[in-house]
């Protein structure tokens, strides 16, 4: 295994258009905090950078909606999130932002270096343009009907209902978010990163060179490479972002996915004048902590940017996590279905480590996982209070009661005593193996084995009973129990920093070096400790009920929004209406479209012909149950290619308030080709 002299650790830059929630914490920030705290304890040379991602269309849309400037929006959320991170003990070396001068300079320099090496492809393309607003429209500034599921509120880059990636020109009836008008196509010039030219390099570097990456990361990269890479635009026609630093690029900025990861480099430069050795030395280990939605950017696109520039190292590992759900439902900012960090810190003052513990115990490391308030309460009450807290508090209280808070000496050691003491080093090694491999849930469980060891030892030796007949034996029992606590005070530091600080205060000691764990003799006889108090307290049902009521309120508000009657669309005249040719047809064949979750490929006898129609109804109707059904078909809709299948019409559906699609069918059998009036 390669030895490294230093570590460069990055965490995905949170988007500065909203607050941090528990999904962000479990997926990225708590795992990376554990890793970096561990490296520091091992006296490794490590820098950890993060900051706000402050460019991109969602921010400009939010600013426009709230009648504010983009800068005002990002200023608000940068400060809110920075403060919340600090209060949770997330120990970045720097929390920067991509709207500052250092970042603009760094992003510009990297773009220019690649440009001067002829590393980009310059393309003249057609893009939607809003004549009323006199501006080109970014993908998110365009909405319309999704060609896959008929959602009338799809964005130009993605339909958030069916999840399909789109190009703006795919939309049916596109309109500008800025003016509401129908946009026109107009020529514009952009620069593209030719990802396809790097496929061989990426295959060798990832598929051959990094087989140790997590299966979800390795698999995602392989899927992208197997599908074949295409050139990707690195510029956009916008007025918010890093200006494209070359002639002939007025009114254009660097696309946010190009400039955002460069924020790691600019933050490091802002932090230290020695930034280059962390980004350009082969003996530096670069590690990116991200969520699974960022895998392609950090494993394929950003490495290609760095490779094209030519002087930077590439990531050695990208331990991406899956998603965390909330009460068995996907966390959603737009639906306010989330536990927000800043609100948690207000509602549960002094319980920072409880959240850290529960989120890492439930970390979505290999698959999506679930957070529930019931589990939160249970883990606090049964694991933190009853296991970790109970052992430490009982040991300290007994020492105060029997020996006035002074550590007693060891008198004689039994074989069991020696076995218990030997387990400390084993537990330390197990924890190290897990943390080095980015298995933080496993690492926390290994560390908790030290608390379990202490609890078991105390329960078996029963010093409160033995004290009545053998005070000397009790001295040994409590010294060994305190030795375990001294080791806990450092072994738990990466996971529960607020708790270990309290423990060290009770013990009346400064921080112990990591390498001292399991070496023995930390509980020095005669050392006087401070008075102790409870480490953790039970969380009562009333507190959990309050949080559930808050979520229920969000759910009810969403139901109310969903059940509102959709407003009437703009009137059409009778002549326009008559252009629609709707016929009765019978489905004669049906099959699921490969590699999709929403689409069925149907063959329909329309009475006119037998034609193929692709319909986004697979989540509502199975292929086999569609065969033989009579349906209403818009037969004179212009054919469109969907997943390389030409769809020649549209099946008419009704959608209820919960998004359930239902077929529009005749009340009784009727001949195919019958017109619907």
C-alpha positions as CSV (number, residue, x, y, z in Angstrom):
1,X,0.0,0.0,0.0
2,X,1.3,3.4,-1.0
3,X,2.5,5.6,1.9
4,X,1.4,9.3,2.0
5,X,3.0,12.3,3.7
6,X,-0.1,14.3,3.8
7,X,-3.9,14.2,3.2
8,X,-6.1,16.6,1.3
9,X,-9.7,15.9,2.3
10,X,-12.7,17.7,0.7
11,X,-16.4,17.6,1.4
12,X,-19.1,18.3,-1.2
13,X,-19.8,22.1,-1.3
14,X,-23.4,22.5,0.0
15,X,-25.6,24.6,-2.3
16,X,-26.3,28.0,-0.8
17,X,-30.0,28.2,-1.5
18,X,-31.2,26.4,1.6
19,X,-30.3,25.1,5.0
20,X,-28.4,21.8,5.9
21,X,-30.5,18.8,6.7
22,X,-29.8,15.4,8.2
23,X,-29.4,13.8,4.8
24,X,-26.4,16.0,4.1
25,X,-24.9,15.3,7.5
26,X,-25.3,11.5,7.3
27,X,-24.1,11.3,3.7
28,X,-21.1,13.7,3.7
29,X,-20.3,15.9,6.6
30,X,-20.3,13.6,9.7
31,X,-18.3,10.8,7.9
32,X,-15.7,13.3,6.7
33,X,-15.5,14.9,10.2
34,X,-14.9,11.5,11.8
35,X,-12.2,10.7,9.2
36,X,-10.3,14.0,9.6
37,X,-10.5,14.0,13.4
38,X,-9.0,10.5,13.3
39,X,-6.2,11.6,11.0
40,X,-5.4,14.5,13.2
41,X,-5.3,12.2,16.3
42,X,-2.8,10.0,14.4
43,X,-0.7,13.2,13.8
44,X,-1.1,13.0,10.1
45,X,-0.6,16.2,8.0
46,X,-4.2,16.8,6.9
47,X,-6.2,19.7,5.5
48,X,-10.0,19.6,5.2
49,X,-11.8,22.1,3.1
50,X,-15.4,22.9,2.3
51,X,-17.5,25.9,1.6
52,X,-20.7,27.2,-0.1
53,X,-21.4,26.4,-3.7
54,X,-22.9,29.8,-4.7
55,X,-23.4,29.8,-8.4
56,X,-26.0,28.2,-10.7
57,X,-29.6,28.7,-11.9
58,X,-31.5,27.5,-8.8
59,X,-29.9,30.4,-6.9
60,X,-30.9,32.9,-9.5
61,X,-34.4,31.5,-9.6
62,X,-34.8,31.7,-5.9
63,X,-33.5,35.3,-5.9
64,X,-35.9,36.3,-8.7
65,X,-38.8,34.6,-6.8
66,X,-38.0,36.4,-3.6
67,X,-37.2,39.8,-5.3
68,X,-33.6,39.6,-4.0
69,X,-30.2,39.6,-5.6
70,X,-28.3,36.2,-5.9
71,X,-25.6,37.6,-3.6
72,X,-28.2,38.3,-0.9
73,X,-29.5,34.7,-1.1
74,X,-26.1,33.1,-0.9
75,X,-25.0,35.4,1.9
76,X,-28.0,34.3,4.0
77,X,-27.4,30.6,3.6
78,X,-23.6,30.7,3.8
79,X,-23.8,32.3,7.2
80,X,-26.6,30.0,8.4
81,X,-24.9,26.8,7.3
82,X,-21.4,27.9,8.5
83,X,-22.8,28.6,12.0
84,X,-24.8,25.3,12.1
85,X,-21.7,23.3,11.1
86,X,-19.6,24.9,13.8
87,X,-22.3,24.2,16.4
88,X,-22.4,20.5,15.5
89,X,-18.6,20.3,15.8
90,X,-17.9,19.9,12.1
91,X,-14.3,20.8,12.2
92,X,-13.4,22.2,8.7
93,X,-10.0,23.9,8.4
94,X,-11.8,26.4,6.3
95,X,-15.4,26.9,5.2
96,X,-15.0,29.1,2.1
97,X,-17.4,30.2,-0.7
98,X,-17.3,30.2,-4.5
99,X,-18.3,33.8,-4.8
100,X,-15.0,35.2,-3.4
101,X,-12.1,36.7,-5.3
102,X,-9.7,33.9,-4.8
103,X,-12.1,31.4,-6.3
104,X,-12.8,33.5,-9.3
105,X,-9.1,33.8,-10.0
106,X,-8.4,30.1,-9.5
107,X,-11.4,29.0,-11.7
108,X,-10.4,31.4,-14.4
109,X,-6.7,30.3,-14.4
110,X,-7.6,26.6,-14.7
111,X,-10.0,27.4,-17.6
112,X,-7.4,29.5,-19.4
113,X,-4.7,26.8,-18.9
114,X,-6.9,24.2,-20.5
115,X,-8.1,26.6,-23.2
116,X,-4.5,27.5,-24.2
117,X,-3.7,23.8,-24.6
118,X,-6.7,23.6,-27.0
119,X,-8.4,21.3,-24.4
120,X,-11.9,22.5,-25.2
121,X,-14.1,22.1,-28.3
122,X,-15.8,25.3,-29.4
123,X,-19.3,24.7,-30.7
124,X,-22.0,26.9,-32.2
125,X,-25.3,25.5,-31.0
126,X,-29.0,26.5,-30.9
127,X,-30.3,27.4,-27.4
128,X,-33.6,28.7,-26.2
129,X,-33.8,32.5,-26.1
130,X,-36.4,34.7,-24.5
131,X,-37.2,37.6,-26.8
132,X,-39.2,39.5,-24.2
133,X,-36.4,39.3,-21.5
134,X,-33.7,39.6,-24.2
135,X,-31.6,36.7,-22.8
136,X,-30.6,33.1,-23.4
137,X,-32.3,30.7,-21.1
138,X,-30.4,28.2,-18.9
139,X,-32.1,24.7,-18.7
140,X,-33.8,25.5,-15.4
141,X,-35.2,28.7,-16.8
142,X,-37.4,26.6,-19.2
143,X,-40.4,24.5,-18.2
144,X,-42.8,22.4,-20.3
145,X,-44.4,19.1,-20.6
146,X,-42.2,16.0,-20.1
147,X,-42.4,13.8,-23.2
148,X,-42.0,10.7,-21.0
149,X,-44.7,11.1,-18.2
150,X,-46.6,14.2,-19.4
151,X,-45.8,16.2,-16.3
152,X,-46.6,19.8,-17.3
153,X,-44.0,21.3,-14.9
154,X,-40.8,19.6,-16.1
155,X,-37.6,21.6,-16.2
156,X,-35.3,21.8,-19.2
157,X,-32.7,19.6,-17.6
158,X,-34.8,17.1,-15.7
159,X,-38.4,16.0,-15.0
160,X,-38.6,15.9,-11.2
161,X,-41.7,13.7,-11.4
162,X,-40.3,10.8,-13.4
163,X,-36.6,11.6,-12.8
164,X,-35.7,11.5,-16.6
165,X,-32.8,13.7,-17.7
166,X,-33.9,16.0,-20.5
167,X,-32.7,18.5,-23.0
168,X,-34.7,21.7,-23.2
169,X,-35.7,20.9,-26.8
170,X,-37.3,17.6,-25.6
171,X,-40.0,19.6,-23.8
172,X,-43.5,19.8,-25.2
173,X,-44.8,23.4,-25.2
174,X,-41.7,24.9,-23.6
175,X,-42.0,28.3,-21.9
176,X,-39.7,30.8,-20.3
177,X,-39.7,31.0,-16.5
178,X,-38.6,34.6,-16.8
179,X,-41.4,36.0,-19.0
180,X,-43.8,33.1,-19.4
181,X,-43.5,33.4,-23.2
182,X,-42.6,30.7,-25.6
183,X,-38.9,30.9,-26.3
184,X,-37.2,30.7,-29.7
185,X,-34.1,28.8,-30.7
186,X,-31.1,31.1,-31.3
187,X,-27.5,30.4,-32.1
188,X,-24.9,30.8,-29.4
189,X,-21.3,29.7,-28.8
190,X,-20.1,27.5,-26.0
191,X,-17.0,25.6,-25.0
192,X,-17.1,21.9,-24.3
193,X,-14.9,19.5,-22.4
194,X,-14.3,16.5,-24.6
195,X,-14.9,13.7,-22.0
196,X,-15.0,11.1,-24.8
197,X,-11.3,11.7,-25.4
198,X,-10.5,10.6,-21.9
199,X,-12.4,7.3,-21.8
200,X,-9.3,5.2,-22.1
201,X,-7.5,7.1,-19.3
202,X,-10.6,6.8,-17.1
203,X,-11.0,3.1,-17.7
204,X,-7.4,2.4,-16.7
205,X,-7.4,4.8,-13.8
206,X,-10.8,3.8,-12.3
207,X,-11.8,0.3,-13.5
208,X,-8.2,-1.1,-13.4
209,X,-6.5,1.1,-10.8
210,X,-9.2,1.6,-8.2
211,X,-11.1,-1.7,-7.8
212,X,-11.0,-1.0,-4.0
213,X,-13.5,1.8,-4.4
214,X,-16.9,1.3,-2.8
215,X,-19.2,-0.9,-5.0
216,X,-21.7,1.9,-5.5
217,X,-19.0,4.3,-6.7
218,X,-17.2,1.8,-8.9
219,X,-20.5,0.6,-10.4
220,X,-21.7,4.1,-11.2
221,X,-18.4,5.0,-12.9
222,X,-18.5,1.7,-14.9
223,X,-22.1,2.4,-16.0
224,X,-21.2,5.9,-17.3
225,X,-18.1,4.6,-19.1
226,X,-20.0,1.7,-20.7
227,X,-22.7,4.0,-22.0
228,X,-20.0,6.1,-23.7
229,X,-19.0,9.7,-22.7
230,X,-19.9,12.8,-24.7
231,X,-18.4,16.3,-24.8
232,X,-20.0,18.4,-22.1
233,X,-20.5,22.2,-22.1
234,X,-18.4,24.1,-19.5
235,X,-20.0,27.5,-20.2
236,X,-23.4,29.1,-19.9
237,X,-25.2,32.2,-21.0
238,X,-25.8,33.8,-17.6
239,X,-24.9,36.9,-15.6
240,X,-24.3,35.1,-12.2
241,X,-21.1,33.1,-12.0
242,X,-17.4,33.2,-12.9
243,X,-17.1,35.1,-16.2
244,X,-15.5,33.1,-19.0
245,X,-12.0,34.6,-19.1
246,X,-11.4,34.8,-22.8
247,X,-12.2,37.1,-25.7
248,X,-15.5,36.7,-27.4
249,X,-17.2,35.3,-24.3
250,X,-19.1,38.4,-23.1
251,X,-22.3,37.5,-21.2
252,X,-21.1,33.9,-20.5
253,X,-20.0,32.3,-17.2
254,X,-18.4,29.0,-16.3
255,X,-21.0,26.3,-15.8
256,X,-21.5,25.6,-12.1
257,X,-20.4,22.0,-12.3
258,X,-17.0,23.2,-13.7
259,X,-16.3,25.9,-11.2
260,X,-17.7,24.3,-8.0
261,X,-15.2,21.5,-7.5
262,X,-12.4,24.0,-8.2
263,X,-13.7,25.6,-5.0
264,X,-11.8,22.9,-3.1
265,X,-8.5,24.2,-4.6
266,X,-9.3,27.9,-4.1
267,X,-10.3,27.3,-0.5
268,X,-7.0,25.6,0.1
269,X,-5.1,28.5,-1.5
270,X,-7.1,30.8,0.7
271,X,-6.2,28.8,3.8
272,X,-2.4,28.4,3.2
273,X,0.4,29.7,0.9
274,X,1.6,26.1,0.8
275,X,-1.6,25.0,-1.0
276,X,0.3,23.5,-4.0
277,X,1.9,20.7,-2.0
278,X,-1.6,19.5,-1.1
279,X,-2.8,19.6,-4.7
280,X,0.3,18.9,-6.8
281,X,2.5,16.5,-4.8
282,X,2.3,12.8,-5.6
283,X,2.8,12.0,-1.9
284,X,-0.5,13.7,-1.0
285,X,-3.6,11.5,-0.7
286,X,-6.7,13.3,-2.1
287,X,-10.1,12.1,-0.7
288,X,-13.5,13.4,-1.8
289,X,-16.5,12.9,0.5
290,X,-19.7,13.2,-1.4
291,X,-23.3,11.9,-1.8
292,X,-24.2,9.4,-4.6
293,X,-25.7,12.2,-6.7
294,X,-22.2,13.7,-7.1
295,X,-20.3,10.6,-8.2
296,X,-20.1,11.4,-11.9
297,X,-18.8,15.0,-11.1
298,X,-16.0,13.8,-8.7
299,X,-15.0,10.6,-10.4
300,X,-15.2,11.5,-14.0
301,X,-15.7,15.2,-14.8
302,X,-13.5,16.8,-12.1
303,X,-10.6,14.3,-12.7
304,X,-10.8,15.1,-16.4
305,X,-10.6,18.8,-15.6
306,X,-7.5,18.2,-13.5
307,X,-6.0,15.9,-16.1
308,X,-6.6,18.4,-18.8
309,X,-4.9,21.2,-16.8
310,X,-2.0,18.8,-16.2
311,X,-0.4,19.8,-12.8
312,X,-2.8,18.4,-10.2
313,X,-3.1,15.1,-8.5
314,X,-6.2,12.9,-8.8
315,X,-8.4,11.6,-6.0
316,X,-7.2,8.4,-4.4
317,X,-10.7,7.6,-3.1
318,X,-14.2,8.9,-3.3
319,X,-16.2,7.2,-0.5
320,X,-19.7,8.3,-1.6
321,X,-22.7,7.4,0.5
322,X,-26.2,6.6,-0.6
323,X,-29.3,8.7,0.5
324,X,-30.9,8.9,4.0
325,X,-34.7,8.9,4.0
326,X,-36.9,10.4,6.7
327,X,-39.7,8.4,8.3
328,X,-39.7,6.1,5.2
329,X,-40.1,9.0,2.8
330,X,-37.5,10.7,0.6
331,X,-36.1,13.9,2.2
332,X,-37.4,16.9,0.1
333,X,-36.5,20.5,0.5
334,X,-39.4,21.7,-1.6
335,X,-41.9,19.7,0.5
336,X,-40.2,20.8,3.8
337,X,-39.8,17.0,4.5
338,X,-36.5,17.2,6.4
339,X,-34.9,17.6,9.8
340,X,-33.0,20.9,9.5
341,X,-29.7,21.1,11.3
342,X,-30.2,24.7,12.6
343,X,-33.7,23.7,14.0
344,X,-32.4,20.6,15.6
345,X,-29.7,22.6,17.4
346,X,-32.4,24.8,18.8
347,X,-34.8,22.0,19.8
348,X,-32.2,19.7,21.3
349,X,-29.7,22.0,23.0
350,X,-26.6,20.2,24.2
351,X,-27.4,17.0,22.3
352,X,-25.1,17.5,19.3
353,X,-23.5,14.2,19.9
354,X,-26.8,12.4,20.0
355,X,-27.5,13.5,16.4
356,X,-23.9,12.6,15.4
357,X,-24.3,9.1,17.0
358,X,-27.6,8.3,15.5
359,X,-26.7,9.5,12.0
360,X,-23.5,7.5,11.9
361,X,-25.1,4.4,13.4
362,X,-27.7,4.7,10.5
363,X,-25.2,5.9,7.9
364,X,-26.3,5.0,4.3
365,X,-22.9,3.7,3.4
366,X,-23.9,0.8,1.0
367,X,-27.6,1.4,0.5
368,X,-30.3,4.0,1.2
369,X,-31.1,4.1,4.9
370,X,-33.9,5.5,7.1
371,X,-34.0,8.0,10.0
372,X,-37.0,7.8,12.3
373,X,-37.6,9.8,15.5
374,X,-38.5,6.6,17.3
375,X,-35.1,5.1,16.5
376,X,-33.4,8.4,17.5
377,X,-35.1,8.2,20.9
378,X,-34.4,4.4,21.2
379,X,-30.7,4.7,20.4
380,X,-30.2,7.6,22.8
381,X,-32.0,5.9,25.7
382,X,-30.8,2.4,25.2
383,X,-27.3,2.9,23.8
384,X,-26.0,6.3,24.9
385,X,-27.7,6.5,28.2
386,X,-27.9,2.8,29.2
387,X,-24.6,1.6,27.8
388,X,-22.0,4.3,27.4
389,X,-23.3,6.9,29.9
390,X,-24.3,4.3,32.5
391,X,-20.9,2.7,32.6
392,X,-19.0,5.9,32.9
393,X,-21.4,7.5,35.4
394,X,-21.5,4.5,37.7
395,X,-17.7,4.1,37.7
396,X,-17.2,7.8,38.5
397,X,-19.9,7.9,41.2
398,X,-18.5,4.8,42.9
399,X,-15.0,6.3,42.8
400,X,-16.3,9.5,44.4
401,X,-18.3,7.6,47.0
402,X,-15.6,5.1,48.1
403,X,-12.4,7.1,47.4
404,X,-13.4,10.7,47.3
405,X,-12.7,11.0,43.5
406,X,-9.1,9.8,43.8
407,X,-8.0,7.0,41.5
408,X,-7.3,3.9,43.6
409,X,-4.3,1.6,43.0
410,X,-4.3,-1.9,41.6
411,X,-3.8,-4.5,44.3
412,X,-3.9,-7.8,42.5
413,X,-4.9,-8.8,39.0
414,X,-7.0,-11.8,38.1
415,X,-6.8,-13.6,34.7
416,X,-10.1,-11.9,33.8
417,X,-8.7,-8.5,34.7
418,X,-5.8,-9.1,32.4
419,X,-8.1,-10.3,29.6
420,X,-10.3,-7.2,29.9
421,X,-7.3,-4.9,29.8
422,X,-5.9,-6.7,26.7
423,X,-9.2,-6.2,24.9
424,X,-8.7,-2.4,24.8
425,X,-5.9,-2.6,22.2
426,X,-7.8,-5.1,20.1
427,X,-10.8,-2.7,20.1
428,X,-8.6,0.2,19.1
429,X,-7.1,-1.8,16.2
430,X,-10.6,-2.8,15.0
431,X,-11.7,0.8,15.1
432,X,-8.6,1.9,13.1
433,X,-9.2,-0.7,10.4
434,X,-12.8,0.5,9.9
435,X,-11.9,4.2,9.8
436,X,-9.0,3.7,7.4
437,X,-11.5,1.8,5.1
438,X,-14.2,4.6,5.4
439,X,-16.5,2.1,7.2
440,X,-17.6,4.6,9.8
441,X,-20.8,2.8,11.0
442,X,-18.6,-0.3,11.7
443,X,-16.0,1.9,13.3
444,X,-18.5,3.4,15.7
445,X,-19.8,-0.1,16.6
446,X,-16.2,-1.2,17.3
447,X,-15.6,1.8,19.6
448,X,-18.9,1.1,21.4
449,X,-17.5,-2.4,22.2
450,X,-15.2,-0.6,24.7
451,X,-18.2,0.7,26.5
452,X,-19.9,-2.7,26.4
453,X,-16.7,-4.3,27.7
454,X,-16.7,-1.9,30.7
455,X,-20.4,-2.4,31.4
456,X,-20.0,-6.2,31.3
457,X,-16.9,-6.0,33.6
458,X,-18.7,-3.8,36.1
459,X,-21.8,-5.9,36.1
460,X,-19.8,-9.1,36.6
461,X,-17.5,-7.8,39.4
462,X,-20.2,-5.9,41.3
463,X,-17.9,-3.5,43.3
464,X,-20.9,-2.1,45.2
465,X,-21.4,-5.5,46.7
466,X,-17.7,-6.5,47.0
467,X,-17.0,-3.2,48.9
468,X,-18.7,-4.6,52.0
469,X,-16.2,-7.4,52.3
470,X,-13.1,-6.6,50.2
471,X,-12.2,-2.9,49.8
472,X,-8.8,-3.9,48.2
473,X,-10.5,-5.8,45.4
474,X,-12.8,-2.8,44.7
475,X,-9.7,-0.7,44.2
476,X,-8.5,-2.9,41.4
477,X,-12.0,-3.1,39.9
478,X,-12.5,0.6,39.8
479,X,-8.9,1.3,38.5
480,X,-9.6,-1.1,35.6
481,X,-13.0,0.5,35.0
482,X,-11.4,4.0,35.0
483,X,-8.6,2.7,32.7
484,X,-11.4,1.8,30.2
485,X,-12.9,5.3,30.6
486,X,-9.5,7.0,30.0
487,X,-9.3,5.1,26.8
488,X,-12.9,5.9,25.8
489,X,-12.0,9.6,26.2
490,X,-9.8,9.4,23.2
491,X,-11.2,6.5,21.2
492,X,-14.6,8.2,20.9
493,X,-13.1,11.6,20.0
494,X,-13.7,11.3,16.2
495,X,-17.3,10.3,16.8
496,X,-18.5,12.2,19.8
497,X,-16.2,15.2,20.4
498,X,-18.6,17.0,22.9
499,X,-18.9,13.9,25.0
500,X,-15.2,13.1,25.2
501,X,-14.5,16.7,26.2
502,X,-17.0,16.2,29.1
503,X,-15.3,12.9,30.0
504,X,-11.9,14.5,30.1
505,X,-13.3,17.3,32.3
506,X,-14.6,14.6,34.8
507,X,-11.3,12.8,34.7
508,X,-9.4,16.2,35.1
509,X,-7.0,15.5,32.3
510,X,-5.9,17.0,29.0
511,X,-6.3,15.1,25.7
512,X,-4.4,11.7,25.5
513,X,-2.4,10.8,22.4
514,X,-4.1,8.2,20.2
515,X,-1.2,5.8,20.3
516,X,-1.6,5.6,24.1
517,X,-4.8,3.7,23.7
518,X,-4.5,0.2,25.1
519,X,-0.9,0.7,26.4
520,X,-2.0,0.7,30.0
521,X,-1.4,2.8,33.1
522,X,-3.5,5.8,32.0
523,X,-5.5,5.7,35.3
524,X,-2.7,6.9,37.5
525,X,-3.3,6.0,41.2
526,X,-3.6,9.1,43.4
527,X,-4.9,11.3,40.6
528,X,-7.9,13.4,41.8
529,X,-10.8,13.8,39.4
530,X,-13.5,16.4,39.2
531,X,-17.1,15.8,40.3
532,X,-19.1,14.1,37.6
533,X,-22.6,14.5,36.3
534,X,-24.8,12.5,33.8
535,X,-23.3,12.3,30.4
536,X,-26.6,11.8,28.6
537,X,-30.2,12.1,29.6
538,X,-33.3,10.3,28.4
539,X,-35.3,11.8,25.6
540,X,-38.9,11.8,26.6
541,X,-41.9,10.9,24.5
542,X,-43.1,14.5,24.6
543,X,-40.0,15.7,22.7
544,X,-40.4,13.1,20.0
545,X,-44.1,13.8,19.7
546,X,-43.3,17.5,19.1
547,X,-41.0,16.5,16.2
548,X,-43.6,14.1,14.7
549,X,-46.2,16.9,14.9
550,X,-43.9,19.2,13.0
551,X,-43.5,16.6,10.3
552,X,-47.2,15.9,10.2
553,X,-47.8,19.6,9.7
554,X,-45.5,19.5,6.7
555,X,-47.3,16.5,5.3
556,X,-50.7,18.1,5.7
557,X,-49.5,21.3,4.0
558,X,-48.2,19.2,1.1
559,X,-51.5,17.3,0.8
560,X,-53.4,20.6,0.7
561,X,-51.1,21.8,-2.0
562,X,-51.5,18.6,-4.0
563,X,-55.3,18.6,-3.7
564,X,-55.7,22.0,-5.0
565,X,-57.5,22.0,-8.3
566,X,-55.1,22.8,-11.1
567,X,-55.9,26.2,-12.6
568,X,-57.6,26.3,-16.0
569,X,-55.3,26.6,-18.9
570,X,-55.4,29.4,-21.4
571,X,-58.5,29.3,-23.6
572,X,-58.2,27.8,-27.1
573,X,-60.5,28.6,-30.0
574,X,-62.8,25.9,-31.5
575,X,-60.7,25.6,-34.6
576,X,-57.6,24.8,-32.5
577,X,-59.6,22.2,-30.5
578,X,-60.8,20.6,-33.7
579,X,-57.2,19.9,-34.8
580,X,-57.0,17.2,-32.1
581,X,-57.9,13.7,-33.4
582,X,-58.7,11.4,-30.5
583,X,-59.6,7.8,-31.3
584,X,-60.5,4.7,-29.4
585,X,-57.8,2.0,-29.7
586,X,-57.0,-1.4,-28.2
587,X,-53.7,-2.3,-26.7
588,X,-52.5,-5.5,-28.4
589,X,-48.9,-5.7,-27.1
590,X,-47.1,-4.2,-24.1
591,X,-43.7,-4.4,-22.6
592,X,-41.5,-2.5,-20.2
593,X,-38.9,-0.3,-21.8
594,X,-35.4,-1.5,-20.7
595,X,-33.4,0.5,-18.2
596,X,-36.4,2.7,-17.2
597,X,-38.9,2.6,-14.3
598,X,-41.6,4.7,-15.8
599,X,-42.0,3.7,-19.4
600,X,-44.2,1.0,-21.2
601,X,-43.9,0.3,-24.9
602,X,-47.4,-0.3,-26.3
603,X,-48.7,-1.5,-29.7
604,X,-52.1,-0.1,-30.2
605,X,-54.7,-0.9,-32.8
606,X,-56.2,2.5,-33.5
607,X,-58.6,1.3,-36.2
608,X,-56.5,3.4,-38.6
609,X,-53.3,1.4,-38.1
610,X,-51.3,-0.5,-35.6
611,X,-48.8,1.8,-34.0
612,X,-46.2,2.0,-31.3
613,X,-46.8,4.4,-28.4
614,X,-44.4,5.0,-25.4
615,X,-46.3,5.9,-22.3
616,X,-45.0,6.8,-18.8
617,X,-47.4,4.6,-16.9
618,X,-45.2,1.7,-15.8
619,X,-45.5,2.6,-12.1
620,X,-49.3,2.5,-12.4
621,X,-50.0,-0.4,-14.8
622,X,-48.2,-3.6,-15.4
623,X,-47.5,-4.5,-19.1
624,X,-49.6,-7.6,-18.9
625,X,-52.6,-5.9,-17.5
626,X,-52.6,-3.3,-20.4
627,X,-53.1,-6.0,-23.1
628,X,-56.7,-6.0,-24.3
629,X,-57.6,-2.6,-22.7
630,X,-59.4,0.0,-24.8
631,X,-57.8,3.4,-24.5
632,X,-58.2,6.9,-25.8
633,X,-55.4,7.9,-28.1
634,X,-54.3,11.3,-29.5
635,X,-53.4,10.0,-32.9
636,X,-52.2,13.1,-34.7
637,X,-49.5,14.1,-32.2
638,X,-46.2,14.6,-33.9
639,X,-44.0,11.4,-33.5
640,X,-41.2,11.8,-30.9
641,X,-38.2,9.5,-30.1
642,X,-38.3,8.4,-26.5
643,X,-35.4,6.1,-25.5
644,X,-34.6,5.6,-29.2
645,X,-38.2,4.3,-29.7
646,X,-40.5,6.4,-32.1
647,X,-43.7,7.1,-30.2
648,X,-46.6,7.8,-32.5
649,X,-49.3,9.3,-30.3
650,X,-50.3,9.7,-26.7
651,X,-52.6,7.7,-24.4
652,X,-55.0,9.9,-22.5
653,X,-54.8,9.6,-18.7
654,X,-56.4,11.3,-15.7
655,X,-54.2,12.2,-12.7
656,X,-55.5,12.5,-9.2
657,X,-54.2,14.7,-6.4
658,X,-51.8,12.0,-5.2
659,X,-50.2,11.7,-8.7
660,X,-52.0,8.4,-9.5
661,X,-52.5,7.9,-13.2
662,X,-55.8,6.3,-14.5
663,X,-56.7,5.3,-18.0
664,X,-59.5,7.2,-19.8
665,X,-61.6,4.4,-21.3
666,X,-65.0,4.1,-23.0
667,X,-67.8,2.9,-20.6
668,X,-68.5,-0.1,-22.9
669,X,-66.7,-1.9,-25.8
670,X,-66.6,0.1,-29.0
671,X,-65.0,-0.4,-32.3
672,X,-61.4,0.7,-32.7
673,X,-61.0,4.0,-34.6
674,X,-64.1,5.6,-33.1
675,X,-63.7,9.3,-32.8
676,X,-63.8,11.0,-29.3
677,X,-65.7,14.3,-29.5
